[in-house]
Amino acid sequence: MRGRDREQELMRLKQCQLSLDGAEWLTRRRVGVVAADFPGLGRPGDDRYEVKRALHRGGALTVEQLCNLARLEGRRWYLGAAPIRIRGLAGSLIRAVGLVGSWSLDLLDLSLDIFPGMTALGGAVPTLWPRASHALTAFFYRGALSYQTTSMLLSEHAGTHVDAPHHFDEQGRTIDQLPLGQLCLRARVFDMTHKGALDGIGPADFEEALRRDNLQLAAGEAAVIRTEHSRNYERSDYTYHRSFITAAGAAWLAARRPGLVATDLVGLDEPADRSDPVHNCLLRADIPQLQVLTNLRGLREGEWYVTAFPLKLVGGTGAPVRAFAVRRRDAA
């Protein structure tokens, strides 16, 4: 074993670990989540995953490899760890956050599933393949245990996702450079459900929505464009048989400086226009785009905030997210 490899192996063996007794102590108290800032949770080298199995059998989810926990010491806080909706998998990458203070919230899931064979822009169809299956591991362990884990090949822009400015602006911010505060914003919903397939959404449509629904869109808020296109998500023509934002509509939005443009559309631009004027306009104005949402009709009443914490892909032009909306219960 080379010197560097040996050093890494020794560090791995010296890492913190949760004992089996500790795991059972937690499950007796019916905890919902066990989270830690180290990988694996149990004893390094334990290929039977005894600690994880004990926690999962006891009904607890597990979250690993957190950071910045010292900054939360002594404070009242809640763990936010919403996995990407990848259909049928045993685990997921997440962007975990610490929510500080006293929270009593309604939550509304705005995300759609990622699954093999789904229709995706640019032909970047997600590919999943098993690294280990229950059937295979049960055979090797002679029925004593089994587990499943899956590898994924995903575009940054698969399913419900955020586009970072760097997607269309070489000097723009990358996905890991977007502050969380810009991805949890008050929602101002523009109802465009009357628009049909291949209808453009322009300045007159936005102005009419402001008058009709007595809306105001302030700088830094989330402009949410609702079309109900999510109903077509599993159709083969999902990416192109849809309404779209016109170039003039994008300029109208950009002039009002929203912190985020969020929509249940995919692509936003006219399907046949490969110059992508909406992406160019919004992203070059440093306005991220949150696409492929669902359940936007749930935002019609009350004061909602749209929330999307993307994976921290260093240098990324976008990232899949588990997007959701929140509101205080006393504000419902």
C-alpha positions as CSV (number, residue, x, y, z in Angstrom):
1,M,0.0,0.0,0.0
2,R,1.4,3.4,-1.0
3,G,2.1,6.0,1.7
4,R,-0.8,8.3,0.8
5,D,-3.2,5.4,0.4
6,R,-2.1,4.1,3.8
7,E,-2.6,7.5,5.4
8,Q,-6.1,7.7,4.0
9,E,-7.0,4.2,5.2
10,L,-5.8,5.1,8.7
11,M,-7.8,8.2,8.7
12,R,-10.9,6.2,7.6
13,L,-10.4,3.7,10.5
14,K,-10.0,6.5,13.0
15,Q,-13.2,8.2,12.1
16,C,-16.1,8.6,14.5
17,Q,-18.6,5.9,14.6
18,L,-22.0,5.1,16.1
19,S,-22.1,1.9,18.0
20,L,-24.8,-0.7,17.6
21,D,-25.8,-0.1,21.2
22,G,-26.1,3.6,20.4
23,A,-28.2,2.9,17.3
24,E,-30.6,0.7,19.3
25,W,-30.8,3.4,22.1
26,L,-31.9,5.9,19.4
27,T,-34.5,3.6,17.9
28,R,-36.0,2.9,21.3
29,R,-36.7,6.6,21.4
30,R,-38.3,6.5,18.0
31,V,-36.1,9.2,16.4
32,G,-37.1,10.0,12.8
33,V,-33.6,10.9,11.5
34,V,-30.1,10.1,12.5
35,A,-27.6,12.6,11.0
36,A,-23.9,12.9,11.3
37,D,-20.9,14.8,9.8
38,F,-19.0,11.5,9.0
39,P,-19.7,8.8,6.5
40,G,-21.1,5.4,7.1
41,L,-22.3,6.0,10.6
42,G,-21.2,2.6,11.9
43,R,-17.8,0.9,12.3
44,P,-15.5,1.5,9.3
45,G,-15.0,-1.7,7.3
46,D,-18.4,-3.2,8.4
47,D,-19.7,-4.7,5.2
48,R,-22.8,-5.8,7.0
49,Y,-23.9,-2.3,7.8
50,E,-25.2,-3.4,11.2
51,V,-25.7,0.2,12.6
52,K,-27.5,1.4,9.5
53,R,-29.7,-1.7,9.4
54,A,-30.6,-1.3,13.0
55,L,-31.6,2.3,12.5
56,H,-33.6,1.6,9.3
57,R,-35.4,-1.3,10.9
58,G,-36.3,1.0,13.8
59,G,-37.9,3.5,11.3
60,A,-35.1,6.1,11.3
61,L,-33.7,7.7,8.1
62,T,-30.0,8.4,8.0
63,V,-28.2,11.5,6.7
64,E,-24.4,11.4,6.4
65,Q,-21.4,13.7,5.7
66,L,-22.9,17.0,6.9
67,C,-20.7,20.1,7.7
68,N,-20.9,23.3,9.7
69,L,-22.6,21.7,12.7
70,A,-20.4,23.6,15.1
71,R,-22.1,26.8,13.9
72,L,-25.4,25.5,15.2
73,E,-24.2,24.4,18.7
74,G,-26.4,25.8,21.4
75,R,-29.0,27.0,19.0
76,R,-32.5,25.8,18.4
77,W,-32.6,24.5,14.8
78,Y,-34.3,22.1,12.4
79,L,-32.6,19.8,9.9
80,G,-33.8,20.3,6.3
81,A,-32.8,17.3,4.2
82,A,-35.1,16.8,1.2
83,P,-33.8,14.1,-1.3
84,I,-34.2,14.4,-5.0
85,R,-37.3,12.5,-6.2
86,I,-35.5,9.6,-8.1
87,R,-38.1,6.9,-8.5
88,G,-37.5,3.6,-6.9
89,L,-34.1,4.2,-5.3
90,A,-32.9,3.4,-1.8
91,G,-31.1,6.7,-1.3
92,S,-30.3,10.1,-2.8
93,L,-27.9,13.0,-2.8
94,I,-29.2,16.0,-1.0
95,R,-28.5,19.6,-0.1
96,A,-28.9,19.6,3.7
97,V,-29.6,22.9,5.5
98,G,-30.0,24.0,9.1
99,L,-33.2,26.0,9.7
100,V,-32.6,28.2,12.8
101,G,-35.4,29.3,15.1
102,S,-38.9,28.2,16.0
103,W,-40.6,26.7,12.9
104,S,-44.2,25.7,12.5
105,L,-44.6,25.3,8.8
106,D,-46.9,23.9,6.1
107,L,-44.8,22.2,3.4
108,L,-45.9,21.6,-0.3
109,D,-43.8,19.4,-2.5
110,L,-43.2,21.1,-5.9
111,S,-41.0,18.4,-7.4
112,L,-41.5,15.7,-10.1
113,D,-39.8,12.3,-10.2
114,I,-36.7,11.4,-12.2
115,F,-36.9,8.0,-13.7
116,P,-35.3,5.9,-16.5
117,G,-36.8,6.5,-19.9
118,M,-38.3,9.9,-19.0
119,T,-38.5,12.6,-21.7
120,A,-35.7,15.1,-21.2
121,L,-34.4,18.2,-23.0
122,G,-31.4,17.6,-25.2
123,G,-31.8,13.9,-25.2
124,A,-30.0,13.6,-21.8
125,V,-32.2,10.7,-20.6
126,P,-31.3,9.7,-17.0
127,T,-29.6,6.3,-16.7
128,L,-29.7,4.2,-13.5
129,W,-27.9,0.9,-13.0
130,P,-27.7,-1.2,-9.8
131,R,-24.3,-1.5,-8.1
132,A,-25.8,-4.1,-5.7
133,S,-29.3,-5.5,-5.6
134,H,-31.2,-7.2,-2.7
135,A,-31.2,-10.5,-4.7
136,L,-27.5,-10.5,-5.3
137,T,-26.4,-9.4,-1.8
138,A,-28.9,-11.8,-0.2
139,F,-27.1,-14.6,-2.1
140,F,-23.6,-13.6,-1.0
141,Y,-24.7,-13.2,2.6
142,R,-26.7,-16.4,2.5
143,G,-29.9,-14.7,3.4
144,A,-28.5,-13.1,6.6
145,L,-29.0,-9.6,5.1
146,S,-29.4,-7.7,1.8
147,Y,-29.1,-4.2,0.6
148,Q,-29.4,-2.2,-2.6
149,T,-27.5,0.7,-4.0
150,T,-27.7,2.4,-7.4
151,S,-25.4,4.5,-9.6
152,M,-26.8,7.3,-11.7
153,L,-25.9,9.2,-14.9
154,L,-27.8,12.5,-14.7
155,S,-27.7,15.8,-16.5
156,E,-27.4,18.9,-14.3
157,H,-30.8,19.8,-15.9
158,A,-32.7,16.6,-15.3
159,G,-36.2,16.7,-13.9
160,T,-37.0,19.5,-11.4
161,H,-33.9,21.6,-11.5
162,V,-32.3,25.0,-11.1
163,D,-30.4,26.8,-13.9
164,A,-27.5,28.9,-12.6
165,P,-26.4,32.0,-14.5
166,H,-23.2,30.3,-15.6
167,H,-25.4,28.1,-17.9
168,F,-25.6,30.9,-20.4
169,D,-23.1,33.4,-19.1
170,E,-19.5,32.4,-19.0
171,Q,-18.8,34.9,-16.2
172,G,-22.0,34.1,-14.4
173,R,-22.4,32.4,-11.0
174,T,-22.2,28.7,-10.9
175,I,-24.7,26.5,-9.0
176,D,-22.4,26.3,-5.9
177,Q,-22.1,30.0,-5.8
178,L,-25.8,30.7,-5.4
179,P,-26.6,31.7,-1.8
180,L,-29.4,29.8,-0.1
181,G,-31.2,33.1,0.6
182,Q,-31.7,33.6,-3.1
183,L,-33.4,30.2,-3.3
184,C,-36.0,30.7,-0.6
185,L,-38.1,33.6,-1.8
186,R,-41.7,34.9,-1.5
187,A,-43.8,33.6,-4.3
188,R,-45.8,35.8,-6.7
189,V,-47.8,33.5,-8.9
190,F,-48.8,34.5,-12.4
191,D,-51.7,32.3,-13.5
192,M,-51.1,31.4,-17.2
193,T,-53.3,28.3,-17.2
194,H,-55.4,29.7,-20.0
195,K,-52.4,29.4,-22.4
196,G,-52.4,26.4,-24.7
197,A,-49.6,24.5,-26.3
198,L,-47.2,26.7,-28.3
199,D,-48.9,29.9,-27.0
200,G,-46.4,32.6,-26.1
201,I,-46.5,34.4,-22.7
202,G,-45.5,38.0,-23.2
203,P,-45.6,41.4,-21.4
204,A,-49.4,41.9,-22.0
205,D,-50.1,38.6,-20.3
206,F,-48.0,39.4,-17.2
207,E,-49.6,42.9,-17.0
208,E,-53.1,41.4,-17.2
209,A,-52.2,38.9,-14.4
210,L,-51.1,41.7,-12.2
211,R,-54.4,43.6,-12.7
212,R,-56.7,40.5,-12.6
213,D,-55.2,39.0,-9.4
214,N,-54.1,42.3,-7.8
215,L,-50.5,41.1,-7.8
216,Q,-47.3,43.0,-7.1
217,L,-43.8,41.7,-8.0
218,A,-41.0,43.3,-6.0
219,A,-37.3,43.0,-6.7
220,G,-35.9,39.9,-5.1
221,E,-39.2,38.0,-5.0
222,A,-39.8,34.8,-6.9
223,A,-41.9,35.2,-10.1
224,V,-43.8,31.9,-10.4
225,I,-45.4,31.1,-13.7
226,R,-48.1,28.5,-13.5
227,T,-49.4,26.8,-16.6
228,E,-50.3,23.3,-15.3
229,H,-47.9,21.7,-17.9
230,S,-46.8,19.3,-15.2
231,R,-49.9,17.2,-16.1
232,N,-48.1,16.2,-19.3
233,Y,-44.8,15.2,-17.6
234,E,-44.9,11.5,-18.7
235,R,-46.0,12.3,-22.3
236,S,-43.5,11.8,-25.0
237,D,-44.1,15.3,-26.3
238,Y,-43.6,16.9,-22.9
239,T,-40.6,19.0,-23.8
240,Y,-42.0,20.7,-26.9
241,H,-45.9,20.6,-26.8
242,R,-46.2,23.4,-24.3
243,S,-46.6,27.2,-23.9
244,F,-43.5,29.3,-23.6
245,I,-42.2,32.7,-22.5
246,T,-41.5,35.2,-25.3
247,A,-38.3,37.2,-25.6
248,A,-40.3,40.3,-24.7
249,G,-41.8,38.5,-21.8
250,A,-38.4,37.6,-20.5
251,A,-37.3,41.2,-20.8
252,W,-40.4,42.3,-18.9
253,L,-39.5,39.9,-16.1
254,A,-35.8,40.8,-16.1
255,A,-36.6,44.5,-15.8
256,R,-38.4,43.8,-12.5
257,R,-35.3,42.1,-11.0
258,P,-36.9,39.0,-9.4
259,G,-34.6,36.9,-7.4
260,L,-35.8,33.8,-9.2
261,V,-38.1,32.8,-12.0
262,A,-39.9,29.5,-11.2
263,T,-42.3,27.6,-13.4
264,D,-43.9,24.3,-14.2
265,L,-42.7,24.6,-17.8
266,V,-39.5,23.0,-19.1
267,G,-37.2,25.0,-21.3
268,L,-39.1,28.3,-21.0
269,D,-38.1,29.3,-24.5
270,E,-40.2,28.7,-27.6
271,P,-39.5,25.1,-28.5
272,A,-38.5,25.9,-32.1
273,D,-36.2,28.8,-31.2
274,R,-32.7,27.4,-30.7
275,S,-31.3,30.9,-29.9
276,D,-32.9,30.5,-26.4
277,P,-33.6,34.2,-25.8
278,V,-35.3,33.6,-22.5
279,H,-32.4,31.7,-21.0
280,N,-30.0,34.4,-22.4
281,C,-32.0,37.3,-21.0
282,L,-32.7,35.9,-17.5
283,L,-29.4,34.1,-16.8
284,R,-27.3,37.0,-18.2
285,A,-29.3,39.2,-15.8
286,D,-28.1,36.9,-13.0
287,I,-31.6,35.6,-12.4
288,P,-31.7,31.8,-11.8
289,Q,-34.4,29.6,-13.3
290,L,-36.3,26.9,-11.4
291,Q,-38.0,24.6,-13.9
292,V,-40.2,21.5,-14.1
293,L,-42.3,22.2,-11.0
294,T,-45.7,20.7,-10.0
295,N,-48.5,21.5,-7.6
296,L,-48.3,25.2,-8.2
297,R,-52.1,25.5,-7.9
298,G,-51.5,25.0,-4.1
299,L,-49.9,28.4,-4.0
300,R,-53.1,30.2,-4.8
301,E,-54.0,31.0,-1.2
302,G,-51.7,32.3,1.5
303,E,-48.2,33.7,1.7
304,W,-45.9,31.0,0.3
305,Y,-42.2,30.9,-0.1
306,V,-40.6,28.9,-3.0
307,T,-37.6,26.9,-1.8
308,A,-35.0,25.0,-3.8
309,F,-31.7,24.0,-2.4
310,P,-29.6,22.5,-5.3
311,L,-26.8,20.0,-5.0
312,K,-23.4,21.8,-4.5
313,L,-21.9,20.8,-7.8
314,V,-18.7,22.9,-8.0
315,G,-18.6,24.8,-11.2
316,G,-22.0,23.4,-12.2
317,T,-24.4,25.2,-14.6
318,G,-27.4,23.7,-12.8
319,A,-28.5,20.9,-10.5
320,P,-31.5,18.7,-9.8
321,V,-33.4,19.8,-6.7
322,R,-36.2,18.8,-4.4
323,A,-38.2,22.0,-4.6
324,F,-40.9,22.8,-2.2
325,A,-43.0,25.7,-0.9
326,V,-43.3,26.7,2.8
327,R,-45.6,29.0,4.8
328,R,-46.1,29.6,8.4
329,R,-49.2,27.9,9.7
330,D,-50.4,31.0,11.5
331,A,-50.3,32.7,8.0
332,A,-52.5,30.1,6.2
